């Protein structure tokens, strides 16, 4: 079944948030630690982690940066039969 754009956006956001939470936990950092480092309130981090709002790329980069992580965005072709860069 093909996903619509809203489902794709939600799933992409969910994956990014889960990975950031996993790193935060692995580093033993609290939501307050993250909030203090990036200059927002702890409830903002709670809303971010519970997917209550759509974070900007800037917010994701700030959170990643305070955990010494780089953000890399990859674009993957859905149709594996078409070489990258070729038009349908």
SULWONOR-V151729 format. One record per run of one state. SS is the DSSP state (helix for helix, strand for strand, loop for the rest). FROM is the first residue (numbers start at 0). LEN is the number of residues. If there is no record, write none. Layout:
BEGIN
SS/FROM/LEN  SS/FROM/LEN
END
This chain:
BEGIN
loop/0/4  helix/4/22  loop/26/4  helix/30/8  loop/38/3  helix/41/8  loop/49/7  helix/56/10  loop/66/22
END
